[in-house]
């Protein structure tokens, strides 16, 4: 059952909407990258699996407390864009991250939730599939603005 169905590609027929969403989402994805790198650095210093599991549980609570409200405020297209950019910038889909850092049950729960609202945590970013998004990223990297 899908409650909200949108076509991500069709929703960005207008470049201006994409540009506005990129300007809103890009700082979030940069924050995700930093938090990801910090978590990985911390995990490397932990010796036992139990320590790593405990750290990830605490880290998940920290992330939920700090960012969940902001994520809930995203429009559907912005959320989909954020999920795609996670894959582009980190190299793993949100599903892969949840599965490897928490567990398959947690990843499956959030994937089911995502499917209900018409998105997919397993979606992989590719420049060929999303040329307008890629063009905006290149524009930003060249000009420093969307």
WOHU-V97995 format. One record per pair of residues at least 12 apart in sequence whose C-alpha atoms are under 6 Angstrom apart, sorted by the first residue. I is the first residue (numbers start at 0). J is the second residue. Records with the same first field share a line. If there is no record, write none. Layout:
I = J / J
This chain:
0 = 115
1 = 115 / 116 / 117
2 = 115 / 116
3 = 116 / 117
4 = 117
18 = 145
20 = 77
22 = 145
83 = 124
86 = 124
87 = 124
92 = 121
93 = 120
94 = 106 / 120 / 121
